[in-house]
């Protein structure tokens, strides 16, 4: 019986331990797409701005790997990501984009202000292609190989520290 | 100073990370067929919101949740079965997206927990039911 009285204390210590562990190691609440390694779902999006073509899944299976950036003019971290995308484009990465829930004039203003590294921009004004890709927010980026297979996903803004990883993923997709 | 700060607060426009576009048509509008709407609602209550994780898409005000409600309603209106729509979402986001966990080795402890807790309770209570001399 004398040992049994320590049981509540042990239970309490376990509880404190569990809470302390979660405070020290925060939960990773990113939701990765399960489509990595699979063929891109078929889609065809209209142009997001005048003078630049829209984006269809067929444009992403033309023999060379491409980066597809999911962004929006109303997305704050996308502003932080913009110079890094320009840098990637300068290093020869072919980048297309999907603009989520956006107006043509807002996309044009965003690109005029923050630079335009995109070859094509599709307009997904009801997030339906975003959901079909298994993407859960903006910004996100997908590396698509020349056969239209999703090879890698980057969740959140691509920061300068991520450039090496993206270039490697593009190289791997060749 | 405090009063000035308070005035600033009043005129400050909140920085919101939402788009300017209106919600999808079927995000907040019921389907005309009540049976389809009931099926869609039942499914929406079991699909997790990607933005406000922990809420269902039926409860969440996030734009993405609205677009997911529209997706569910449109697919059900086209005659797709709710389980097919759930499967389509699970294919993309994993079993995480559904509030109905699949029965698989990883989730066996979850399904066994109620039985284990009942047995543990019976064991704790066994002394109370013993006949006293």
Interface residues (C-beta under 8 A of the other chain):
Chain A: X29 X31 X32 X33 X34 X35 X72 X74 X75 X76 X100 X101 X102 X103 X106 X125 X126 X127 X128 X130 X131 X132 X133 X134 X136 X137
Chain B: X15 X17 X18 X19 X20 X21 X24 X50 X51 X53 X63 X64 X67 X68 X70 X71 X89 X90 X91 X92 X93 X94 X96 X97
